[in-house]
Structures are given as C-alpha cells and as structure tokens.
Amino acid sequence: MSEPNSKRRAALLVVLLTGQAMASMDTSIAAVAAPTIRADLAGPPALAQLVLAGYTLAFAVLVVTGARLGSRHGPGRVFLLGLAGFTVASLACGLAPGPGSLVLARVVQGATAALLVPQVLTLIQARFDGAARARAIGAYSMILALGVAAGQVVGGLLVTLDLGGLAWRAAFLVNVPVGVLLLALGRRVLAAAPDPRGREALDPPGVLLLCTAMLTLVVPLVLGRDLGWPGWSVPAVAAAGAVGLGLFLRYEDRLARRGGAPLLDVTVLRLPGVAVGLLAAATVMGCYAGFLFNLTLWLQDGLRMNALGAGLAFLPYAAGFALCGLGVPRLPGRWRDALPVAGPPVLAVVVLAVWALSRDGWPWPGAAALLLVGGAAHAAAFSPLVARLAAVVPVGAAAALSALVSTGTLLAAVLGVALLGGLHLSRSPVVAATATAALLLAGAGAAHRSRRAARLDHQPDDPRAAARPDHQPDDRRDGSRQERATSAR
C-alpha cells in the first residue's frame, strides 16, 4: 500500500468512525441532559421520554431502509447526506424554542442517523482489506459499543460546565462544528474512490412491513410505562411487533426466492455461524445497555452522585474496552477466535461483583479495577465476533450485515434497558444483576455455537483432497459461501 493511499484510508476511517460516534453518543447525551431540558422548556412530564424516544424510534425504524438506500445510491453519497442532515438536525435541537420543535428535531436527527450509520461498516468492507480491514473493524466495534458510555461523560460535562449559559443546548450544538469539519474532509476522502450504485428497487412493501413491526415492538418498550399503559399491554404489543419482524423476514426470503430485490438480504443469515453470531453480539450489547442504565440509576438515585460523577465512574470501563479492542487484532487467530466465548462469563462476574461492592457506597479503586476488567471482557466478547462475521459475509452483502448489526444492537439495547431496567426498578439491583449474568452466559453459549459452525464449514469436505498439494480449501470455501448466500435468489 502506498503512503498517500495509506494516509487517505486513515483519514477515511477517522471520518467514518467520528460519524458513527456522533450517532451512538447522542442517545446518552440527551439522557443526561433530559432533566435540565424539561426544567428549562417547562414541558409535560413525558417530554424527557419523548426527547429520547423520538431519536431511538426513528433510528430503529429506518436503519434497514438506510442500508438499502446506500446500496442503491452509493454508500459514500448516502453517508455524506446523512451526516449533513444529522448536523442540521443537531443545530435545530440546540436552537429549539419549545418542546414540540425539540421532539421534531430529534426525530429528524434519528432518521438522518439511520442514513449515516449503515454505511460505515459497508465502506470499511469496501475500502479496506487484509489486516487493515481487521483493524478498522476492531475500531468500529469499539466506537459502536462505547458510544453510549462516552455520551454520558460528554453530556454530563457539557451540562455541568454550562458553557456560555447554553446548559443542555451545548449537548446538541457540539455536533455542529464536528459535522461541518467531517463533511469537508469526507467529501475529499470519499471522492478518491468510485462509489458504486445498485439497481435494486426500494421494496416499498418491505419498508412498510418493517416500519410497522419495528414501531409495534419498540414503542411499548420505550414509552409504554411512562405513558401509563396497563402492565399487560406492554409485553403483548411488543410480542406482536416481534411476530411482525418474523413476518418481515419471511416475506424478504420469499421475495429473494422469486428473484426479486428484497429490502434486506436475509440470505446472509444462512452463512455458517452468522445468525447465532449476531444473536451473541446482540445479547452482549443488550446486557451492557441494561447494566449501564441500572448502574447509572444506582449511582445518581441510590448513591446521590451528580450526572458528571456518574459519567466519570464509567471511564475505567471505556479504558478497558479501548485497550482490549486495540490489542485484539494483534493477537494470534486462535486466541481471537476464543475471546467471544471467554469474554461474557468474565463480564458476568464483574456485573455481580460491582453490585456486591457498591451496596453502601462507591468504592472508587476497587470499582474502577472491576470496570476496567469488565470493559476489556466486553471488547473481547464483541469486537472479534463482529470482525469474524464481516470476514464470513461476502463484500457484496456488507450492507445487509451492517443493517443487521445496527438493528440488532439497537433493539438489544432497547430490550436490555426495558427488561433489565424493569427488574432493577420493580425488584432489586441484585435480581437485575443476576439476570444480566445469566443472559451473558447464554451469550457465551451462542458465541460458541457460532464459532463451531464456522469451524465445521471451514473443514474440507474430502479429507483426501485436503492432503493433495494442489488443494486450495480457502478459495473453494469462499466460493461455496458465495453460492450458499445467493442460492435462494
């Protein structure tokens, strides 16, 4: 790789990952600022929930459609369009004169994030190869997982400092100069390589079916309790949404079998270990979101920390994740392969230990050490798993994998906060921590099944052929993967 090309790729990665970080951080930044927003705008009791939910719902509903638009019109073009929209929407949030305009701007911000985010992994798959791709995917995984924690720290800092008397508005306006710089740099680095366009139609029935299912699933989980829905209605409506997602996947599969152009290329789920690997990754992210939410509640409500103190308490976790995430690509392949199975049990022990030690106060040195280990275990469970899934999926199906990773982790985070947060509020922190640990162990089992499926697929079908000098298992296996991924079309 030439030096100019290497610098251009490094600049591209900075643009992509900074855009991803902005989108990932904006949920938790708004969560930290929510009490100040409600007091300043004198909005209704549900304002804080609507500010958070408007972003989450628009993001969740449209992210798969954003991936298809990237495939159709070029991921670079759609990334820049989403980044421009996100920057303008952030400005509208920061200047919002009242509750209604703020909620509307948050919905637009979530919709533009749904355009931006799916293109990140797609562009990494298309513009990087070999060891450079592995390192880029490791960095992508780190940003994807740590965005929420980083948002808490940044949001708490901005609200506490009250820069220029802006208070909560600074939490949104900070995106504007960053977005402008990224747009200027992004236009240069993305123009350096062709941005291919597809010819697939948008699949309007698929869009409608998916949007309906996602809204039905996410709305009760995000807003049901705060809007006073009966206790039985939340799981019932959410279950109907889950059924709707199943119908969407079935419809997409049938459309692909008839030779159509489905909104989501579900054939990637048939590749060895991909479906169960995505389940493992989503389980870890859901447990992380639930643990983060519950610990934040405990630090602020139970131990009376302010928003900044609660955010700073998570810095060791972020440091552990970053250190492990950066080190994973340098490990031998066998070790990397084992990390997604070993990481979740370690994180489970950390979750239980943190709750055991923090009943009567926050033991800063001991808790910091535990969270450092927990962050490293999280990185071990998540980053190499996403990298392995990206290596299994053909480059042409990168948009589908990106959409599945984005949607899966987002839904898992919503479910983690709703279910584990509900246990924390209705039962006790100990019950919630125990449930989190049990789910993490289940995630380790799913990661083991994904690893085993990939290993079995990699074995040659004919042992005698493998012994021949002219045998090329990798090439043949790549071809068989491509055939299985497209056999339904």
Buried (B, 14 or more C-beta within 10 A) or exposed (E): EEEEEEEBBEBBBBBBBBBBBBBBBBBBBBBBBBBBBBEEBEBEEBBBBBBBBBBBBBBBBBBBBBBBBBBBBBBBBBBBBBBBBBBBBBBBBBBBEEBEBBBBBBBBBBBBBBBBBBBBBBBBBBBBEEEBBBBBBBBBBBBBBBBBBBBBBBBBBBBBEEBEEBBBBBBBBBBBEBBBEBBEBBEEBBEBBEBEEBEBEEBEEBBEBBBBBBBBBBBBBBBBBBBEBEEEEBBEBBEBBBEBBEBBBEBBBEBBEEEBBBBBBBBBBBBBBBBBBBBBBBBBBBBBBBBBBBBBBBBBEBBEBEBBBBBBBBBBBBBBBBBBBBBBBEBEEEEBBBBBBBBBBBBBBBBBBBBEBBEEEBEEEEBBBBBBBBBBBBBBBBBBBBBBBBEBBBEBBBBBBBBBBBBBBBBBBBBBBBBBBBBBEEEEBBEBBBBBBEBBBBBBBBBBBBBBBBEEBEEEEEEEEEEEEEEEEEEEBEEEBBEBBBEBB
